[in-house]
């Protein structure tokens, strides 16, 4: 399976990360590895990718409207609003789950200053369209590659084509760090402004707290334990088909935090395994696509031309989500 809740770290990784976070400088080492991996000039570490988005937009300094796919994670518009901008939701193509050029044009306003090139589920969006649209209208092109570490577009790593990008090491991502994110850019001006912001940013929480969360998650998804966790989750009614959420806007000084050393160390411990991690995810995605092809109730996702996904999940479209879900849990 492509894991939804099973983190990518092992017990050995947790031990390595604890030692490294107490004795070394894992953030500096991870920044160097990311610079090499993405071939970018500047890498900044934050406690979450959403924090990196907020910092980037503040550093850009042109508050206005930000175009983004209407199908998205709630933390993205939260970060945009916390930076003093306004998220504008663009209608999506139901196969790619992303905006189209026509959708961007219809949503463009005189006060639009940025566009989010979002790689949902690790599926690269059309970066040719994003880049040309940004150039045409003088917009900052931000790649939201939080879910797409290792994904490629025209054989280039996504996160290297826009003006700046963010990646995430949150627990369900391609590399799980129990938190942590990075901002990548080749723009010296943006980098200078981000450095100023980070100078006053607070450090994230204790490594012991992060270790505890990581150990609890690793235990909860163990083969003998997860069925009990799943049963308990169902018993207290936590399996919600549709959830209405509202963005929680926070002041920038509350939003901006540095990456915890433990998270940096945990991501660093796994980075050499990224090729095998990606190979496995792509292999499983091919099995899903082959096995579900032609199913009358399921529409498969369409990968953008020139895109090679990293697949944090494999999304499918159905008319009646609840009915399909209930039929599957009884198999």
C-alpha positions as CSV (number, residue, x, y, z in Angstrom):
1,X,0.0,0.0,0.0
2,X,0.9,3.7,-0.3
3,X,0.8,4.5,3.5
4,X,-1.7,7.1,4.6
5,X,-0.8,7.1,8.3
6,X,2.2,4.9,8.5
7,X,5.2,7.2,8.9
8,X,8.3,6.6,6.8
9,X,10.7,6.5,9.8
10,X,11.9,3.5,11.7
11,X,12.7,3.0,15.4
12,X,16.3,3.2,14.5
13,X,15.7,6.5,12.7
14,X,14.1,7.9,16.0
15,X,17.2,6.8,17.9
16,X,19.5,8.4,15.4
17,X,17.5,11.6,15.4
18,X,17.5,11.9,19.1
19,X,21.3,11.6,19.3
20,X,21.8,14.0,16.3
21,X,19.4,16.6,17.7
22,X,21.2,16.8,21.0
23,X,24.8,16.6,19.8
24,X,25.0,18.1,16.3
25,X,23.6,20.7,13.9
26,X,21.0,18.7,11.9
27,X,19.3,21.7,10.5
28,X,22.5,22.9,8.8
29,X,23.2,19.5,7.5
30,X,19.6,19.1,6.1
31,X,19.8,22.4,4.4
32,X,23.0,21.4,2.6
33,X,21.4,18.1,1.5
34,X,18.3,19.9,0.3
35,X,20.4,22.5,-1.6
36,X,22.2,19.6,-3.4
37,X,19.0,17.6,-4.0
38,X,17.1,20.6,-5.5
39,X,20.1,22.5,-6.9
40,X,18.9,25.8,-5.4
41,X,20.8,28.6,-3.8
42,X,18.8,29.2,-0.6
43,X,17.1,26.8,1.8
44,X,15.3,27.9,5.0
45,X,13.9,25.6,7.6
46,X,10.6,26.1,9.4
47,X,8.4,24.1,11.7
48,X,5.8,23.6,9.0
49,X,5.4,24.2,5.3
50,X,2.5,26.5,6.1
51,X,4.9,28.6,8.1
52,X,7.2,28.7,5.1
53,X,4.3,30.0,2.9
54,X,3.5,32.7,5.4
55,X,7.1,33.8,5.7
56,X,7.6,33.8,1.9
57,X,4.6,36.0,1.3
58,X,5.6,38.5,4.0
59,X,9.1,38.6,2.5
60,X,7.6,39.2,-1.0
61,X,5.8,42.3,0.4
62,X,3.0,42.7,-2.2
63,X,-0.2,41.9,-0.3
64,X,-3.0,41.1,-2.6
65,X,-4.9,38.1,-4.0
66,X,-3.3,34.7,-4.3
67,X,-4.7,32.2,-6.8
68,X,-4.9,28.6,-5.6
69,X,-6.7,25.4,-6.5
70,X,-10.2,25.3,-4.9
71,X,-9.4,21.7,-3.8
72,X,-6.8,22.2,-1.2
73,X,-5.6,21.8,2.4
74,X,-7.1,24.3,4.9
75,X,-3.7,25.3,6.2
76,X,-2.8,26.9,2.9
77,X,-5.4,29.7,2.9
78,X,-4.7,30.0,6.7
79,X,-1.1,30.8,5.9
80,X,-2.0,33.2,3.1
81,X,-4.4,35.1,5.3
82,X,-1.9,35.2,8.2
83,X,0.6,36.9,5.8
84,X,-1.9,39.6,5.0
85,X,-3.0,38.3,1.6
86,X,-6.4,37.0,0.3
87,X,-6.8,33.5,-1.0
88,X,-8.8,33.2,-4.3
89,X,-10.0,29.7,-5.1
90,X,-9.8,28.6,-8.7
91,X,-12.1,25.9,-10.1
92,X,-10.4,22.6,-10.8
93,X,-10.3,19.9,-13.4
94,X,-11.9,16.9,-11.8
95,X,-9.3,14.5,-13.3
96,X,-6.1,16.4,-12.5
97,X,-7.6,17.9,-9.3
98,X,-5.8,21.2,-10.2
99,X,-6.6,24.5,-11.9
100,X,-6.5,25.1,-15.6
101,X,-5.2,28.0,-17.6
102,X,-8.8,29.1,-18.3
103,X,-9.7,28.8,-14.6
104,X,-6.7,31.0,-13.7
105,X,-7.7,33.6,-16.3
106,X,-11.3,33.7,-15.0
107,X,-10.2,34.2,-11.4
108,X,-7.5,36.8,-12.1
109,X,-8.2,40.2,-10.4
110,X,-6.4,43.6,-10.7
111,X,-5.0,42.9,-7.2
112,X,-3.7,39.4,-7.8
113,X,0.0,39.3,-6.9
114,X,0.8,35.6,-6.6
115,X,-0.3,32.1,-7.9
116,X,0.1,28.8,-6.1
117,X,1.4,26.0,-8.3
118,X,0.1,23.2,-6.1
119,X,1.2,19.6,-6.5
120,X,-1.7,17.8,-4.8
121,X,-1.1,14.3,-3.5
122,X,2.4,14.5,-5.0
123,X,0.9,14.9,-8.5
124,X,2.8,17.7,-10.4
125,X,0.6,20.5,-11.8
126,X,1.3,22.0,-15.2
127,X,4.3,24.0,-14.4
128,X,4.7,25.3,-18.0
129,X,1.3,26.9,-17.6
130,X,2.0,28.3,-14.1
131,X,5.4,29.8,-15.2
132,X,4.0,31.4,-18.3
133,X,0.9,32.7,-16.6
134,X,3.1,34.2,-13.8
135,X,5.4,35.9,-16.3
136,X,2.5,37.2,-18.4
137,X,0.8,38.9,-15.4
138,X,3.9,39.7,-13.2
139,X,2.9,37.3,-10.5
140,X,5.0,35.5,-7.9
141,X,4.9,31.8,-8.7
142,X,5.0,29.7,-5.5
143,X,5.2,25.9,-5.8
144,X,3.4,24.2,-3.0
145,X,5.4,21.0,-3.2
146,X,4.6,20.1,0.5
147,X,3.3,16.7,-0.7
148,X,5.7,16.2,-3.6
149,X,9.2,15.6,-2.4
150,X,10.8,13.7,-5.2
151,X,8.1,14.3,-7.8
152,X,9.4,15.5,-11.2
153,X,8.2,17.7,-14.0
154,X,10.1,17.3,-17.3
155,X,12.6,15.3,-15.3
156,X,13.3,18.3,-13.0
157,X,12.4,18.1,-9.3
158,X,9.2,20.0,-8.6
159,X,10.0,22.9,-6.4
160,X,12.7,24.2,-8.7
161,X,10.7,25.8,-11.5
162,X,8.7,28.5,-9.6
163,X,10.1,31.7,-8.0
164,X,10.1,29.8,-4.7
165,X,8.7,26.6,-3.3
166,X,7.8,24.9,0.0
167,X,8.2,21.2,1.0
168,X,7.0,19.4,4.1
169,X,8.2,16.7,6.5
170,X,4.8,16.5,8.3
171,X,3.9,13.0,9.5
172,X,2.0,11.8,6.4
173,X,4.4,13.2,3.7
174,X,7.0,11.4,1.5
175,X,9.6,11.8,4.2
176,X,8.0,11.9,7.7
177,X,9.7,14.2,10.3
178,X,6.8,14.7,12.7
179,X,6.8,18.3,11.6
180,X,9.2,20.5,9.7
181,X,9.2,22.2,6.3
182,X,11.5,24.1,4.0
183,X,11.4,27.1,1.8
184,X,13.5,26.9,-1.4
185,X,14.4,29.8,-3.7
186,X,17.0,31.1,-6.1
187,X,15.9,34.7,-5.6
188,X,18.5,36.6,-3.6
189,X,16.1,39.4,-2.7
190,X,13.5,37.1,-1.3
191,X,16.2,35.1,0.6
192,X,17.5,38.3,2.2
193,X,14.0,39.2,3.4
194,X,13.3,35.7,4.7
195,X,16.6,35.7,6.6
196,X,15.5,38.9,8.4
197,X,12.2,37.3,9.4
198,X,13.9,34.2,10.7
199,X,16.2,36.3,12.8
200,X,13.3,37.0,15.2
201,X,11.5,33.7,14.8
202,X,11.1,31.5,17.8
203,X,12.4,27.9,17.9
204,X,10.0,25.0,17.7
205,X,9.3,22.9,20.7
206,X,11.4,20.4,22.7
207,X,12.9,17.3,20.9
208,X,11.4,15.2,23.7
209,X,7.9,16.3,22.7
210,X,8.6,15.5,19.1
211,X,10.2,12.1,20.0
212,X,7.1,11.3,22.1
213,X,4.7,12.0,19.2
214,X,6.8,10.1,16.8
215,X,7.1,7.1,19.0
216,X,3.4,7.1,19.7
217,X,2.6,7.2,16.0
218,X,5.1,4.5,15.2
219,X,3.5,2.3,17.9
220,X,-0.1,3.1,16.8
221,X,0.4,1.8,13.3
222,X,2.3,-1.4,14.3
223,X,0.7,-4.5,12.8
224,X,-0.7,-5.8,16.1
225,X,-1.8,-2.4,17.4
226,X,-3.4,-0.6,14.4
227,X,-6.6,-2.8,14.3
228,X,-7.3,-1.8,17.9
229,X,-6.6,1.9,17.1
230,X,-8.9,1.7,14.1
231,X,-11.7,0.0,16.1
232,X,-11.4,2.6,18.8
233,X,-11.4,5.4,16.3
234,X,-14.6,4.1,14.7
235,X,-16.3,3.6,18.1
236,X,-15.9,7.2,19.0
237,X,-17.2,8.4,15.6
238,X,-13.9,9.9,14.3
239,X,-14.4,8.6,10.7
240,X,-16.0,11.7,9.1
241,X,-16.9,11.6,5.4
242,X,-17.2,15.4,5.0
243,X,-16.0,18.0,7.5
244,X,-16.7,21.7,7.3
245,X,-13.7,23.8,8.4
246,X,-12.9,27.5,8.7
247,X,-9.4,29.0,8.4
248,X,-7.8,30.1,11.7
249,X,-5.9,33.3,11.0
250,X,-2.9,34.0,13.3
251,X,-0.6,36.9,13.7
252,X,2.7,36.5,11.9
253,X,4.7,36.5,15.1
254,X,2.6,33.5,16.3
255,X,2.9,31.8,12.9
256,X,6.7,32.0,12.3
257,X,8.7,29.3,14.0
258,X,11.9,27.6,13.2
259,X,12.1,23.9,12.5
260,X,12.7,21.7,15.6
261,X,16.2,20.1,15.6
262,X,14.6,16.7,16.1
263,X,12.5,17.1,13.0
264,X,15.5,18.1,10.9
265,X,17.5,15.1,12.2
266,X,14.6,12.7,11.6
267,X,14.2,13.9,8.0
268,X,18.0,13.8,7.5
269,X,18.2,10.2,8.7
270,X,15.8,9.1,5.9
271,X,16.9,11.2,2.9
272,X,19.3,8.6,1.5
273,X,16.3,6.2,1.3
274,X,14.3,8.7,-0.9
275,X,14.9,6.9,-4.2
276,X,13.7,3.5,-2.8
277,X,10.8,5.3,-1.1
278,X,9.7,6.8,-4.4
279,X,10.2,3.6,-6.4
280,X,7.9,1.7,-4.0
281,X,5.2,4.4,-4.1
282,X,5.2,4.5,-7.9
283,X,5.1,0.7,-8.1
284,X,2.1,0.6,-5.8
285,X,0.4,3.4,-7.8
286,X,0.8,1.4,-11.0
287,X,-0.9,-1.6,-9.2
288,X,-3.8,0.6,-8.1
289,X,-4.2,2.0,-11.6
290,X,-4.1,-1.4,-13.3
291,X,-6.5,-3.0,-10.7
292,X,-9.0,-0.2,-10.7
293,X,-9.0,0.5,-14.5
294,X,-12.5,0.2,-15.9
295,X,-14.2,0.1,-12.5
296,X,-17.8,1.5,-13.1
297,X,-17.9,3.5,-9.9
298,X,-14.3,4.9,-9.8
299,X,-12.6,7.6,-11.9
300,X,-8.8,7.4,-11.7
301,X,-6.6,10.5,-11.5
302,X,-5.0,12.0,-14.6
303,X,-1.3,12.8,-14.3
304,X,-0.3,16.0,-16.0
305,X,1.8,15.6,-19.1
306,X,5.5,15.6,-18.3
307,X,4.7,14.9,-14.6
308,X,6.2,12.0,-12.5
309,X,4.3,11.9,-9.1
310,X,5.7,11.1,-5.7
311,X,2.2,9.8,-4.6
312,X,1.7,10.6,-0.9
313,X,-1.8,9.1,-1.6
314,X,-3.5,7.8,-4.7
315,X,-6.8,9.7,-5.0
316,X,-9.8,8.3,-6.9
317,X,-13.1,10.0,-7.6
318,X,-16.5,8.4,-6.8
319,X,-20.1,9.6,-6.9
320,X,-21.1,8.2,-3.5
321,X,-18.1,8.2,-1.2
322,X,-19.9,6.9,1.9
323,X,-21.5,4.0,0.0
324,X,-18.2,2.9,-1.5
325,X,-16.4,3.2,1.8
326,X,-18.9,1.1,3.7
327,X,-18.8,-1.6,1.0
328,X,-15.0,-1.7,1.3
329,X,-14.7,-1.9,5.1
330,X,-16.8,-5.1,5.1
331,X,-14.6,-6.9,2.5
